[in-house]
């Protein structure tokens, strides 16, 4: 998704893979998640809000911390957790790339072996 200044709650929910009510709930539980709200209470999330939500998601859904545990960890070292999470995401991307390269290598190797068999038949 192209980076915009503001995202709707529906866009953020889809981006993160959670439902709207969970985002609203996390706003209450984690005061640093504070999207801009219009007079009609429509939420607009910035990229910073989304990054905060991704951190909460990482701690609660992936690391299986309780909300209290996540709050405590974020209070103690939010920047460190953010950097670690970013590193994990980068490593996962690198792992995907390595798997793709391995798959391509195996396909080329298979072709070369087949060509060698064809040459031996001559």
Buried (B, 14 or more C-beta within 10 A) or exposed (E): EEEEEBBBBEBBBBBBEBEBEBBBEBBEEBEBBBBEEEEEEEBBBBEEBBEBBBBBBBBBBEEEBEBEEBBEBBEEEEEEBBEEBEEEEEEEEEEEEEEEEEEEEEEEEEEEEEEEEEEEEE
